[in-house]
Amino acid sequence: MKFVKYQKILMYVTITLISLVIRLYVMNDKESWHDEWHSIYVSNPNIELSQTMDRYWGNKGDTFLTEYYPPLYLILLKFFFNFFSYIDETGRNFSLIFGILSIPLSLYIFEKINKKIKIIIISVLL
């Protein structure tokens, strides 16, 4: 029984490390995309939260353009920029951290929902 528990933990760690390597490879020497610049602009730590939400909903002055992602992401990103620096690389690192943490959390949730689903299939899909 203990072997199964350690085997499961080892599988979680392995899948998480593989996803980390893949995400770091994809991010390597790539410039920021339009949606990343949009989230950086909207989550400016130097403006008030009400202005952040106005920007999120599309009020950007001369244009009406919005991206659709959870507002909580912007609020957390805004505080992350406050603690670290307000540059695009910091925002990418924030996304990397939460992207990596979402893998083992998703695996755990899928396992609790349905014990018959094999963790390997779910990890490939993620």
C-alpha positions as CSV (number, residue, x, y, z in Angstrom):
1,M,0.0,0.0,0.0
2,K,2.8,2.4,0.8
3,F,4.5,1.6,-2.5
4,V,1.3,2.7,-4.4
5,K,1.3,6.0,-2.5
6,Y,4.9,6.7,-3.3
7,Q,4.4,5.6,-6.9
8,K,1.6,8.1,-7.2
9,I,3.7,10.9,-5.7
10,L,6.6,10.1,-8.0
11,M,4.2,10.1,-11.0
12,Y,2.8,13.6,-9.9
13,V,6.3,15.0,-9.6
14,T,7.5,13.5,-12.9
15,I,4.5,14.8,-14.8
16,T,4.9,18.3,-13.2
17,L,8.7,18.4,-14.0
18,I,8.0,17.3,-17.6
19,S,5.4,20.1,-17.9
20,L,7.9,22.6,-16.5
21,V,10.5,21.6,-19.0
22,I,8.1,21.9,-21.9
23,R,6.8,25.3,-20.7
24,L,10.3,26.6,-20.3
25,Y,11.3,25.4,-23.7
26,V,8.3,27.1,-25.3
27,M,9.0,30.4,-23.4
28,N,12.7,30.4,-24.3
29,D,13.7,33.3,-26.5
30,K,10.2,34.1,-27.4
31,E,8.8,37.7,-27.4
32,S,5.6,38.5,-25.7
33,W,2.4,38.1,-27.5
34,H,-0.5,40.5,-27.9
35,D,-2.5,39.0,-25.0
36,E,0.5,39.1,-22.7
37,W,1.0,42.8,-23.5
38,H,-2.7,43.4,-22.9
39,S,-2.5,41.8,-19.4
40,I,0.6,43.8,-18.6
41,Y,-1.1,47.0,-19.6
42,V,-4.3,46.2,-17.7
43,S,-2.7,45.0,-14.5
44,N,-0.5,48.1,-14.1
45,P,0.4,48.3,-10.4
46,N,0.6,52.1,-10.5
47,I,-3.1,52.6,-11.1
48,E,-6.1,52.0,-8.9
49,L,-8.1,48.8,-9.0
50,S,-11.1,50.6,-10.5
51,Q,-9.0,51.7,-13.4
52,T,-7.7,48.2,-13.8
53,M,-11.2,46.8,-14.1
54,D,-12.2,49.6,-16.5
55,R,-9.3,48.6,-18.7
56,Y,-10.2,44.9,-18.4
57,W,-13.8,45.6,-19.5
58,G,-12.5,47.5,-22.6
59,N,-12.3,51.1,-21.6
60,K,-8.9,52.0,-22.9
61,G,-9.4,55.5,-24.1
62,D,-9.3,55.6,-27.8
63,T,-10.1,51.9,-28.6
64,F,-12.4,49.3,-27.3
65,L,-10.5,46.0,-27.0
66,T,-10.8,43.4,-24.3
67,E,-9.3,40.0,-23.7
68,Y,-11.2,37.3,-21.9
69,Y,-9.5,35.8,-18.9
70,P,-10.6,35.8,-15.2
71,P,-10.4,39.2,-13.5
72,L,-8.9,37.4,-10.5
73,Y,-5.8,36.7,-12.7
74,L,-5.3,40.4,-13.3
75,I,-5.7,41.3,-9.6
76,L,-3.2,38.7,-8.6
77,L,-0.8,39.7,-11.4
78,K,-1.2,43.3,-10.3
79,F,0.0,42.4,-6.7
80,F,2.8,40.2,-8.2
81,F,4.0,43.2,-10.2
82,N,4.0,45.2,-6.9
83,F,6.2,42.8,-5.2
84,F,8.6,42.2,-8.1
85,S,9.1,44.4,-11.1
86,Y,6.6,45.7,-13.7
87,I,8.1,44.1,-16.8
88,D,6.9,41.5,-19.2
89,E,9.2,38.8,-18.0
90,T,7.7,39.0,-14.5
91,G,4.3,38.5,-15.9
92,R,5.5,35.5,-17.9
93,N,7.0,34.0,-14.7
94,F,3.7,34.5,-12.9
95,S,1.9,32.6,-15.6
96,L,4.6,29.9,-15.6
97,I,4.2,29.4,-11.8
98,F,0.4,29.1,-11.9
99,G,0.5,27.0,-15.1
100,I,2.9,24.5,-13.5
101,L,0.9,24.4,-10.3
102,S,-2.3,23.8,-12.2
103,I,-1.0,20.4,-13.5
104,P,-0.8,18.5,-10.2
105,L,-3.9,20.2,-9.0
106,S,-5.8,19.1,-12.1
107,L,-4.5,15.6,-11.8
108,Y,-5.5,15.4,-8.2
109,I,-9.0,16.7,-8.9
110,F,-9.5,14.3,-11.9
111,E,-8.4,11.4,-9.7
112,K,-10.8,12.3,-6.9
113,I,-13.7,12.8,-9.4
114,N,-13.2,9.5,-11.2
115,K,-10.8,6.8,-9.9
116,K,-11.1,4.8,-13.2
117,I,-9.4,7.5,-15.3
118,K,-5.8,6.7,-15.6
119,I,-3.4,9.5,-14.6
120,I,-1.3,9.0,-17.7
121,I,-4.2,9.8,-20.1
122,I,-5.1,12.9,-18.1
123,S,-1.4,14.1,-18.0
124,V,-1.1,13.7,-21.8
125,L,-4.3,15.7,-22.3
126,L,-3.1,18.4,-19.9
